[in-house]
Amino acid sequence: MRSRSGSRLALFDLDGTLLDRRAALHISVRALCSELGYGPEVESWLLSELADRASPANFIRMREAFSLPESSAYLWQVYVDRMASAVSCPPAVLDALADLRVNGWRVGVATNGASDIQRAKLHMTGIDALVDGVAVSGDIEVRKPDVRLFEVAAARCGAVLSPDTWVIGDSPQTDVAGAHRAGVRALWLRGRPWENTVPAPHHTADDVVDAITFLLTDCSE
Protein backbone atom coordinates (compact mmCIF):
# COMPACT_ATOMS: atom_id res chain seq x y z
CA MET A 1 0.00 0.00 0.00
CA ARG A 2 1.20 3.53 -0.72
CA SER A 3 1.74 6.00 2.05
CA ARG A 4 -0.78 8.82 2.15
CA SER A 5 1.91 11.38 1.28
CA GLY A 6 2.72 9.53 -1.95
CA SER A 7 -0.78 8.58 -2.93
CA ARG A 8 -2.35 9.16 -6.29
CA LEU A 9 -5.31 11.48 -6.64
CA ALA A 10 -8.79 10.73 -8.01
CA LEU A 11 -11.21 13.64 -8.44
CA PHE A 12 -14.84 12.66 -8.95
CA ASP A 13 -17.74 14.56 -10.44
CA LEU A 14 -20.88 14.40 -8.28
CA ASP A 15 -24.14 14.53 -10.28
CA GLY A 16 -24.42 11.75 -12.83
CA THR A 17 -21.24 10.15 -11.51
CA LEU A 18 -21.44 9.41 -7.79
CA LEU A 19 -25.15 10.29 -7.61
CA ASP A 20 -28.22 9.85 -9.80
CA ARG A 21 -29.38 13.48 -9.88
CA ARG A 22 -32.04 12.89 -12.51
CA ALA A 23 -34.09 10.47 -10.40
CA ALA A 24 -33.70 12.62 -7.28
CA LEU A 25 -34.82 15.70 -9.21
CA HIS A 26 -38.18 14.16 -10.10
CA ILE A 27 -38.74 12.99 -6.53
CA SER A 28 -37.81 16.32 -4.96
CA VAL A 29 -39.83 18.46 -7.39
CA ARG A 30 -42.88 16.27 -6.88
CA ALA A 31 -42.45 16.51 -3.11
CA LEU A 32 -42.06 20.30 -3.21
CA CYS A 33 -45.16 20.80 -5.35
CA SER A 34 -47.22 18.45 -3.21
CA GLU A 35 -46.12 20.12 0.03
CA LEU A 36 -46.85 23.64 -1.22
CA GLY A 37 -50.01 22.79 -3.15
CA TYR A 38 -48.67 23.66 -6.61
CA GLY A 39 -50.29 22.25 -9.73
CA PRO A 40 -48.81 20.22 -12.58
CA GLU A 41 -47.89 23.34 -14.55
CA VAL A 42 -45.45 24.39 -11.82
CA GLU A 43 -44.05 20.87 -11.58
CA SER A 44 -43.50 20.70 -15.34
CA TRP A 45 -41.87 24.14 -15.36
CA LEU A 46 -39.50 23.19 -12.55
CA LEU A 47 -38.46 19.91 -14.13
CA SER A 48 -37.57 21.74 -17.33
CA GLU A 49 -35.88 24.67 -15.58
CA LEU A 50 -33.78 22.47 -13.28
CA ALA A 51 -32.94 19.74 -15.79
CA ASP A 52 -29.26 20.64 -16.08
CA ARG A 53 -28.53 22.72 -12.98
CA ALA A 54 -30.25 24.44 -10.09
CA SER A 55 -29.58 27.72 -8.31
CA PRO A 56 -31.52 30.29 -6.28
CA ALA A 57 -32.03 32.26 -9.52
CA ASN A 58 -34.35 29.50 -10.79
CA PHE A 59 -36.67 30.12 -7.88
CA ILE A 60 -36.68 33.87 -8.38
CA ARG A 61 -37.93 33.21 -11.92
CA MET A 62 -40.41 30.61 -10.67
CA ARG A 63 -41.92 33.00 -8.13
CA GLU A 64 -42.29 35.70 -10.78
CA ALA A 65 -43.66 33.34 -13.44
CA PHE A 66 -46.44 32.00 -11.22
CA SER A 67 -46.96 34.98 -8.84
CA LEU A 68 -46.27 32.78 -5.83
CA PRO A 69 -46.66 34.17 -2.28
CA GLU A 70 -43.62 32.35 -0.84
CA SER A 71 -40.23 34.06 -1.00
CA SER A 72 -37.69 32.77 -3.50
CA ALA A 73 -35.25 32.10 -0.63
CA TYR A 74 -37.83 29.89 1.09
CA LEU A 75 -38.59 28.01 -2.13
CA TRP A 76 -34.90 27.40 -2.73
CA GLN A 77 -34.42 26.06 0.79
CA VAL A 78 -37.39 23.71 0.44
CA TYR A 79 -35.89 22.41 -2.79
CA VAL A 80 -32.45 21.94 -1.20
CA ASP A 81 -33.99 20.00 1.68
CA ARG A 82 -36.14 17.81 -0.56
CA MET A 83 -33.27 17.10 -2.95
CA ALA A 84 -30.95 16.16 -0.08
CA SER A 85 -33.61 13.76 1.21
CA ALA A 86 -34.26 12.25 -2.22
CA VAL A 87 -30.71 11.65 -3.39
CA SER A 88 -28.89 8.42 -2.58
CA CYS A 89 -25.55 6.79 -3.26
CA PRO A 90 -25.47 3.02 -3.83
CA PRO A 91 -23.61 1.08 -1.11
CA ALA A 92 -21.34 -0.38 -3.79
CA VAL A 93 -20.16 3.14 -4.69
CA LEU A 94 -19.52 4.04 -1.05
CA ASP A 95 -17.57 0.81 -0.57
CA ALA A 96 -15.53 1.47 -3.71
CA LEU A 97 -14.61 4.99 -2.53
CA ALA A 98 -13.50 3.53 0.80
CA ASP A 99 -11.41 0.92 -1.01
CA LEU A 100 -9.60 3.63 -2.97
CA ARG A 101 -8.55 5.40 0.22
CA VAL A 102 -7.55 2.16 1.95
CA ASN A 103 -5.29 1.46 -1.01
CA GLY A 104 -3.49 4.76 -0.67
CA TRP A 105 -5.37 7.05 -3.04
CA ARG A 106 -6.41 10.55 -2.13
CA VAL A 107 -10.04 11.00 -3.14
CA GLY A 108 -11.79 14.27 -3.88
CA VAL A 109 -14.94 15.70 -5.37
CA ALA A 110 -14.85 18.48 -7.98
CA THR A 111 -18.40 19.51 -8.85
CA ASN A 112 -20.27 22.37 -10.41
CA GLY A 113 -23.29 23.67 -8.53
CA ALA A 114 -24.47 25.83 -5.66
CA SER A 115 -22.51 25.14 -2.48
CA ASP A 116 -25.45 24.55 -0.14
CA ILE A 117 -27.22 21.96 -2.27
CA GLN A 118 -24.07 20.08 -3.34
CA ARG A 119 -22.77 19.89 0.22
CA ALA A 120 -26.19 18.79 1.48
CA LYS A 121 -26.10 15.89 -1.01
CA LEU A 122 -22.59 14.94 0.04
CA HIS A 123 -23.55 14.95 3.72
CA MET A 124 -26.86 13.10 3.39
CA THR A 125 -25.32 10.31 1.31
CA GLY A 126 -22.24 9.93 3.50
CA ILE A 127 -19.84 10.68 0.65
CA ASP A 128 -18.32 13.58 2.58
CA ALA A 129 -16.95 11.14 5.17
CA LEU A 130 -15.21 9.10 2.46
CA VAL A 131 -13.28 11.80 0.63
CA ASP A 132 -10.26 13.93 1.51
CA GLY A 133 -11.55 17.17 0.05
CA VAL A 134 -14.39 18.84 -1.87
CA ALA A 135 -14.46 21.79 -4.27
CA VAL A 136 -17.84 23.13 -5.39
CA SER A 137 -18.04 25.77 -8.10
CA GLY A 138 -20.27 27.85 -5.86
CA ASP A 139 -17.40 28.08 -3.34
CA ILE A 140 -15.16 30.04 -5.67
CA GLU A 141 -17.42 31.14 -8.56
CA VAL A 142 -15.44 29.04 -11.03
CA ARG A 143 -17.03 26.20 -12.98
CA LYS A 144 -15.57 23.16 -14.69
CA PRO A 145 -13.94 22.87 -17.19
CA ASP A 146 -11.94 25.74 -15.65
CA VAL A 147 -8.65 24.27 -14.39
CA ARG A 148 -8.87 26.29 -11.17
CA LEU A 149 -11.69 24.14 -9.79
CA PHE A 150 -9.56 21.01 -10.17
CA GLU A 151 -6.62 22.80 -8.56
CA VAL A 152 -8.74 23.79 -5.55
CA ALA A 153 -10.09 20.25 -5.23
CA ALA A 154 -6.57 18.85 -5.27
CA ALA A 155 -5.38 21.37 -2.68
CA ARG A 156 -8.27 20.52 -0.38
CA CYS A 157 -7.15 16.89 -0.62
CA GLY A 158 -3.66 17.92 0.45
CA ALA A 159 -2.31 17.26 -3.04
CA VAL A 160 -1.45 18.92 -6.33
CA LEU A 161 -2.48 18.02 -9.86
CA SER A 162 0.00 15.75 -11.62
CA PRO A 163 0.06 13.42 -14.64
CA ASP A 164 -1.02 10.62 -12.27
CA THR A 165 -4.23 12.47 -11.31
CA TRP A 166 -7.49 11.09 -12.67
CA VAL A 167 -10.71 13.06 -13.21
CA ILE A 168 -13.75 10.78 -13.28
CA GLY A 169 -17.05 12.05 -14.64
CA ASP A 170 -19.91 11.67 -17.09
CA SER A 171 -19.63 14.98 -18.96
CA PRO A 172 -17.45 15.13 -22.07
CA GLN A 173 -17.31 18.92 -21.92
CA THR A 174 -16.74 19.62 -18.24
CA ASP A 175 -14.98 16.48 -17.00
CA VAL A 176 -13.07 15.06 -19.96
CA ALA A 177 -12.21 18.38 -21.61
CA GLY A 178 -11.49 19.86 -18.18
CA ALA A 179 -9.06 17.05 -17.37
CA HIS A 180 -7.20 17.61 -20.62
CA ARG A 181 -6.95 21.35 -19.90
CA ALA A 182 -5.54 20.54 -16.47
CA GLY A 183 -2.93 18.15 -17.88
CA VAL A 184 -4.35 15.15 -16.01
CA ARG A 185 -6.03 11.91 -17.03
CA ALA A 186 -9.70 11.65 -17.92
CA LEU A 187 -11.92 8.67 -17.13
CA TRP A 188 -15.28 9.06 -18.85
CA LEU A 189 -18.41 7.31 -17.61
CA ARG A 190 -20.51 6.45 -20.63
CA GLY A 191 -24.01 7.86 -20.56
CA ARG A 192 -24.18 11.32 -22.00
CA PRO A 193 -23.71 11.60 -25.78
CA TRP A 194 -20.07 11.92 -26.74
CA GLU A 195 -18.98 15.26 -28.25
CA ASN A 196 -16.55 14.87 -31.14
CA THR A 197 -14.91 18.23 -30.41
CA VAL A 198 -13.58 16.88 -27.09
CA PRO A 199 -10.22 15.04 -26.91
CA ALA A 200 -10.63 11.33 -26.22
CA PRO A 201 -10.58 10.18 -22.59
CA HIS A 202 -7.71 8.07 -21.34
CA HIS A 203 -10.16 5.37 -20.27
CA THR A 204 -13.92 4.74 -20.29
CA ALA A 205 -16.18 2.80 -17.93
CA ASP A 206 -19.84 1.90 -17.69
CA ASP A 207 -20.26 3.24 -14.15
CA VAL A 208 -18.29 4.62 -11.24
CA VAL A 209 -17.71 1.23 -9.60
CA ASP A 210 -16.14 -0.04 -12.84
CA ALA A 211 -14.06 3.14 -12.94
CA ILE A 212 -12.75 2.61 -9.41
CA THR A 213 -12.03 -1.06 -10.15
CA PHE A 214 -9.89 0.09 -13.07
CA LEU A 215 -8.01 2.56 -10.86
CA LEU A 216 -7.35 -0.11 -8.25
CA THR A 217 -6.29 -2.86 -10.64
CA ASP A 218 -4.56 -0.99 -13.47
CA CYS A 219 -3.27 2.22 -11.90
CA SER A 220 -2.07 1.23 -8.43
CA GLU A 221 1.36 -0.05 -7.60
Secondary structure, DSSP 8 states (H G I E B T S, - for coil): ---GGG--EEEE--BTTTB-HHHHHHHHHHHHHHHHT--HHHHHHHHHHTSS---HHHHHHHHHHHT-SS-HHHHHHHHHHHHHHH----HHHHHHHHHHHHTT-EEEEEE-S-HHHHHHHHHHHTGGGG-SEEEEHHHHT--TTSHHHHHHHHHHTT----TT-EEEES-IIIIIHHHHHHTSEEEEETTS---TTS---SEEESSHHHHHHHHHHHS--
